[in-house]
């Protein structure tokens, strides 16, 4: 972006100043403009650590402001923001512990930690990490001038200033959220189990959809059904849409047929269709356990392209252990399933090699009706982290991973006992 330093290399961005980003046109991959950036949403963290960016506020016709998760932003260049995936057109409503960066932080008077000097915030920059998360790491400030002379400006680190998030100090839940912001989803789920339902609901309502979805996936059946029942219909549907389809299907099986149908109707159509498909199978069958989003590629995909795909941070280790080679279409249910290529084979091959020449056709796929015992035995017998699931027409429906199997093999209360395990520091 223009105005302050913002090194770029293609679509890889090192720093984006948000005041400069405001008003930037937002496009879909096909080139259609969907709206303009109006603000960015961040959440506070403990110990004055840089806030994490949750997403952008985009104004779409007719003057409706919606929330676009930062994970949907694929490119930010001068004058252009490109996003992917379907848009949730519900009007954005700010939640507790969420900060509108432009509306709430700019023009605020803060203090430089080293000198105690009062300065004015003119802009704030977000920077990405290797994991794909974005944080508010840099602040552009203006010092007070003398007489009619304008003061000098400079860009400092987030921890070089204080007082920019004072409003958070009077929020009890906000303080708790800042404290738990860095907890992993399983640890946060375990902590929520020890809280009252009222406090659990307060925290759940303050978490963003993606974070709450991760936490629900780690909770036991009774606790997550209880929590989902306390969420408003549209919010509950949004969170279900962020969950893995197999976890969302498991949860909807537990809430009752009438409630499940209502939530499915509120979900985005594509998300709802994946979940409905999984709900047709028995819970303890391969079809009921599988994920419908494995890594599917064609035979003419190169090894280099395959490795770039499995390298994405949002893909679990079990799913990244192998790619599934199919004929088009590549969305499940796919065209005819051809075979798999293990990541170890990918690492041994020349980058230009095509998957069709190294595909493993000996590993058999399982039917969606295969029961839990047979699936677990198959994974153990062949030392696999995942197994493909196909229908009678040899179309890939999804994949069952070893963690899916463990979730169903362990006793119902295993999550409650997780805090007794001693971790090596």
N, C-alpha and C positions, 0 to 999 in steps of 0.2 A: 504494500500500500504506500502511497506517496505521503511525504511530509516528514516522517521519521525513518530511521534505518529499518529496513525490513528485507533482509537477504532472502532471495528465492532462487530455486533451481528447478525449472519446470513446474510440476505441481507440488514439489516439496517445499514447505514454508517453514522458515525458522522463527518468524515473529510477525504478528498481525496486530496493529494498533486499532482498537475497536471503535474509537470515535471516527477514524478514517474509514472504517468498514461500513458505518451507518449510511444507508441509502444505496448501497451496492446492489445491483440487480442479481437475482437468484434464478438459476436456470436448471432445468432437467437435462439429463444426458443427451436427449434428442434435440436440444437447442431451444425448447419452448421456455419462455420466461414465466415463472410462477409468482414472483413478487419481489420485494426488496427487504434487505436487512434493516431492522429498526433497533435491535438491542441484542445483548448476549446475557444468558442466564448462568450464574456461577453459584457454588455452594461453599460455605466457609469450612475450614479445617482447624484442627487443634494447634495450639502453640504458634499461632500467627504464621502457619505455613501458607504458601500461595493457594488461593481458592482454586477449585477445579471447575472448569467450564463444562456445563451440562449440555448446552445447545444454543441455538440462535432464535430470536424472535423475528419472524418473517411476516410482513404485511402482505396479504393476498387480497384480490378484489372480492367484495367491495369493502375495503378498509378493515378487514378482519385480521387480527394478529394471532398467529398460530406458533406453536413450538416445534422446532426441527432439531432433533438430537444431533450433537456434534459428530456422532458416529456416522450420520448420513451425509456429512459434507465430504466430498471427494476432491474438491479443488477450490483454492482461493487464489485468484490472480487479480491484478489491477482492474477494477471495474466489473469483476465477474466472480460469482460464487456458484459452484455446481454441486447439486445434491442428487442422491439416488434413493430409490425406494418410494413407497407410497406415502402420501402426506396425510397426517391426521388433521382434519379441517376444523376440529373443535377449537373454540376460542381459548387462548392461553389464560390461565389463572395462576397467579403467583402463589407458591406454597411456602410454608415456614422454612426458614434457613436458606431460601433462594434469594439471590441478589440480582437485581437488574443493573448490570455494570454501568451502562451509559446513564440511565435515569437516576441511579442512587449514589454512584461513586464519583462521577465527574463534578468538578467545581467545588469539591469538598476541601476544607482546610485541614491539613494533616501536619504532623511534626516529623522532622528529620531526626532520627534516633541519635546520630552522632553529635549534632550541634544544638538540638533543641529548637531549631528555627522553624517557624510556621511557614508552610508553602501551600499552594493550591494545586490540586490534581487537574491536569489538562487532558490527559489520555492515559489509558492502561492497555498494555500489550499482553496478548496470550501467546504462549509458546508450546509446541508439542513435545512429547517425550517419545522414546523409542517404542513404548507400548501403545501409542496412538492417543493417549490422554492429552488434554490441553489444560494448562494452568496459567493463572495471571501472575507472571513472574516479574514484569517490568512496569514502572510507573513514570510517566512524564509529568514533571512538576514545574511550576513557575514560582520563583521567589518574589517577594514583595519589592517593588521598585521604590525609588526615592523621588519625591516630587512628581513631575510629569513623566519621568523616565520609566520605561517598562523594565521590570526585573528580569534577571537572567533565568533561562530554563535549562533543565537537564533531565536525563533519564536515569533513574535509580532502580535498584533491586527492591522487590516487595518488602523484604525484611529490613530495609533501610528506613522505613517509615512506620509510624504508629498512628492510631486514631482513625484509620479508614473504615474500620468495621465496628465502631463503638456501639451501634444500635443493637448488636447481637448480645451485649452483656446483660440485658434485662430479659432475655428469653430463656426460660428454664430448659425447654425442649431444644432450643437452638444450641445452648451450651452442651447438652448431651450429644446432639448430632455432630457438633464439631469434634467432640471427644472420640466418637466412634467412627468418624469419617474414614479412617485408614484401616479399619477392621476388614478382614476378608469376609466374604459372604457367609461361609460356614460358621465363623466365630460370631458374627453379628446375629445370625439365626439362633445360636446357642444362648447368647446374651438376652435376646428377646424372650426366650422361653422362661427366664427367671423374673420377668417383669409382669406387672398386672396387665390385664387386657386393655384397660384405659390407656396406660402409657405405651403399650405396643401399638395401639391404633394411632396415637399421636405421632409416634415416630414413623409409622408406615405412611401416614398422610404427608409427612414432610419429605420423605425420600422421593427421588425422581423415579419414573416408571421402570427404567432399566435396572437400577439398583434394587428396587423392591422386588422385581422379578427374580433377580439372582438370589435374594434372600429367601423368597417363598420356595424356590427350588430346593433349598437346603433345610427347610422345616419339615417336621413330621406331619402326617396327614391331618390329625385333629387340630393342631395349632394353626395350620395354614387355612383350613376350611373356616375356622373361627375368625381368623383375621380377614379373610376375603369377604365374609358376610358383613363386616363392618364398613367396607368400602362402598362408595356410591357406584351405581351400575356402570357409568361411563368410565370412571377411573379404574374399576375392576377389569373392565374389558381392555383398556389400554395396557394394563400390567400383564394380563394374559397374553396379549399380542407380543409383548417383549420376551415372554418365556419361551424356552424350547418347546416346540409343538408337542413332544411326548410328555413333558412335564405338565403343560397346560391341559392336555387330555386327561392325565391322571387326576389332576385337581378338579376338573369339571365332572368327572365320574363320581366324585365324592360330595358334591354340593347339592345333588338332587336334580332330577330331570328338568323340572320347570325352571329352576334358577339357571341351570346350564344352558338351556335353550335361549333364555333371555340374554345371557351374556354373549352367546355366540352371535346373536343378531346384532349386538352392539359392536362387535369386533370388526376390524377391517376384513372385507370379503376373502382376500387371499389367505390371511392368517386363519380365519375361521374354517376355511375349506381344508387346510392341512390338519387342523385339530379334529374336525368331524371325521375325516378319513381314519385317523388313529382310533377314535372312539368306537369304531365298528368292530374292533378286535378285542378279545379278552385281555384283561390287564396283565396277566402273567403269561401271555403268549409273545412270540417274537414281534408280531405286528403291533401289539400294545406297548411294547418296550422301545421300539425302534425310533430313531430320529429320522425325520423326512428330509434332512438337509445335509447329507454327506457330501464329500467333494466328488463331483461327477465331471469327467472330461471326455473328450472324444479321442479316437485312436490317432488322429493326426495332430494332437497337441504335443508340443516338445517337452523334453525333460525340464528345461529351463522354466517354461511356463508353469509346469506342475509344481516345481519347487517354490516358485513365487506365490502360488496359491496356498500351499500348506504352511507357508511362513507367516500368514496373517495371524495376528495376535488373538483374534476372537475365536479361533478354531481350537478346540480342545485337543490335548495330546493324543487321545485315543482316536479321534477322527482324523488327525493329521498323520497317523501311522500308515495310511494307505489311501490311494485314490481309486475311484471306480470308473472303469472305461465302458462307455455305453454309446449306442447310436442316438442321434437326436430324436426327440427333444431331450435336453439335459436336466430339466426339472422333473422331480419325481411325481407320478410314475414316468420313467424315462422310456426311451426306445429300448431295443433289445440290449440286455446286459451282456458284455463281452468278457470281462474279467477284472482283476485288480492288479495294481502295481504298488508294491511296498516301498516305503520311504527309503529303506536301505538300498534297494535297487536303484532308485532315483539318484541317490548320492554317488553311486558307483559308475553311472553312465555319463557319456559325453552330453553336454547341455543340448545339443541340436538333435539328439536321438528322439524319434517319435515313439509315443507310448504303445502304439500298435505293434511295434517290433519287440517289445519287452513285456507285454502283458502276461500275467499268470492266469491261465485258463483252467488250472488243475484244482484250485480252491473252489469248492462247491458253495453255492448260495443256499439259503434255507427258505422254507415257505413261511408266510406270516402266521400260520396256525401252529408252528413248532412251539412246544411248551418250554417253560423256563429251564427245567432239568436238562433237556436235550440241547438247548442253546448253550448253557454253561459247560456241559460236557464237550461240546464241539469246540468252543473257544479254548478250553484247557488241553484238549487232545492235540490241537494243531498250533498251540502257543500263539494265538491271535489276540489282538486288542479290539478287533471289530469284525463283524461278519455281515455280508450283504444279504438283504431280504428281497426276494423276487416273487412275482405272481406267476400264475399258470402260463402266461404268455412271455415269460422271461424278461419282463420289464422290472427294472430296479425300483422298489418301493421305498427303501431306506436302508439303514444299517443299525445293528444292535452293537453297542460298545460294552466293554467289560465293566465300566462304571454303571451302565444301565442295569446290568445283571446283578452287580453287588447291591444296588439300591433295593432290589427285590428279594435278594437272598438273606440280607441282614435282618435281625429282629426289628419290630416296629419302633422300639424305643432306643435304637442304637445312637441316634443323634444326641439324645440327652446325656449319654455317657461319654461323649467325645471330649468333654473338658477334663476328664480324668487322665487322658493320655499325656505323658510328659514329653515335651518336645525338647530336642537338643538345641541349646542356644549357640 
